[in-house]
Amino acid sequence: MKILVVGGGGREHAIIKKISESREKTELFAISGNGGIAKIAKCFKEIKATDIENIMKIVKQEKFDMVFVASDDPLSLGLVDELEKINVRAFGPVKKAAEIEWSKVFSKGLMKKYNIPTAEYQAFDSYKTAENYVTGGGKFPVWIKSDGLALGKGAIQATNSTEALEILKYIMVDKTFGDSGNSVVIEEELTGQEITVLAFCDGKTVKPMVSSQDHKRAFDGDKGDNTGGMGTFSPSRIYTKEVADECMKNIYIPTIEAMRKEGRPFKGILYFGLMLTPDGVKVIEYNARFGDPETQVVLPRLKTDFLDIINAVIDERLDEINIEWEDNAAVCVILASGGYPKKYTSGYEITGIEEVEKIDGFTVYHAGTSLDENGGFKTAGGRVLGVTAVDKDLTSAIKKVYSEIDKISFKDMFYRKDIGVK
């Protein structure tokens, strides 16, 4: 099969690597890819994942058998809709279904309408009404979230009304996230531990994957700015069978049924960002695709042929397939450029990747890398690499990843040293 994956980060590297392990012979391509992806797939580096017009030109020219739309922006721009118009097998939700991620106002409204447990909230489409709300004597802390996509940085905590006004100005007036900040959601802060569960969905059936937990803050002890994710581990220690059953009954099935009733059947990967609160499990957010870096610990644990599942989702026969997982654990630690998630410099030589990948149970996923003229790797982003170690249990996997990670090096590299501890 001739398969194109749209995206160019660590998530896409993990997806492409897993597809390459299928028993079915594949020829792999990526838009726009990165240095690591370029080692196993042909990359159209000159095309951006948001360039729908040129993506469609390449699709028609190359006659791909399948296109896997892996990142959020092309899903929100309706790439799957365009692919379906010309009868190309596409993996991912159509634009109307992907709205569950690209509009916080829509997703919160959906949960409210169908009684899916989530934080109490108010939505605003003008700065003035939002300003009146936060200065009106309400409770703090709250989370202020831009309605649209914001590279995982559009949710900001406010502990008082002064901070809330600054955040509202940052999002709605300064337009830091562009049109994503035309509307905002202001919601109560939930207390508890976060869990991520990704699920395969074919519009009718939902099959959750193994659980994981992400670390969003830049530094140890959950200090510093929010990032796209500094590391993750699977499985979550707190995602028991009882919690999983509660989620299936109150969240997973109701969400799929709600989307179907709204005329937006969801086909692809649905990401459930969950909080285990004293009042039960509640939804923090939905994403309409694999998470990053959660994918880098979930897919290494998948036993069933990934391509079989992809085809079952596209053909709406997910109920016919038995999905199996390894009885093990995985930990991924992100190696980032100094200064991330704010200002950083790229273009530095990376050494030691091959040395780490020689060790059994290790995979180094490329997020922000490019190839130099000699075939080596250099930094090309804030999150540069994700080092994943797989072992029999979490304790072993954590020890394993940190025992070898310093073999990799680049100028100003930093990483959290407490991934998997919580």
Secondary structure as UniProt FT lines:
FT   STRAND          2..7
FT   HELIX           10..20
FT   STRAND          27..32
FT   TURN            35..36
FT   HELIX           37..39
FT   STRAND          42..43
FT   TURN            45..46
FT   TURN            49..50
FT   HELIX           52..62
FT   STRAND          66..69
FT   HELIX           72..76
FT   TURN            77..78
FT   HELIX           79..85
FT   TURN            86..87
FT   STRAND          89..91
FT   HELIX           95..102
FT   HELIX           104..113
FT   TURN            114..115
FT   STRAND          121..124
FT   HELIX           127..134
FT   STRAND          142..146
FT   TURN            151..152
FT   STRAND          155..158
FT   HELIX           161..168
FT   HELIX           169..173
FT   TURN            176..177
FT   HELIX           178..181
FT   STRAND          184..188
FT   STRAND          193..202
FT   STRAND          206..214
FT   STRAND          217..219
FT   TURN            220..222
FT   STRAND          223..226
FT   STRAND          231..234
FT   TURN            237..238
FT   HELIX           241..247
FT   HELIX           248..252
FT   HELIX           253..261
FT   TURN            262..263
FT   STRAND          267..277
FT   TURN            278..279
FT   STRAND          280..287
FT   TURN            292..294
FT   HELIX           295..298
FT   HELIX           299..301
FT   HELIX           306..314
FT   TURN            315..316
FT   HELIX           318..320
FT   STRAND          329..336
FT   TURN            338..341
FT   STRAND          349..351
FT   HELIX           353..357
FT   TURN            360..361
FT   STRAND          362..366
FT   STRAND          369..371
FT   TURN            373..374
FT   STRAND          377..379
FT   STRAND          383..391
FT   HELIX           394..404
FT   HELIX           405..407
FT   TURN            411..412
FT   TURN            419..421
//
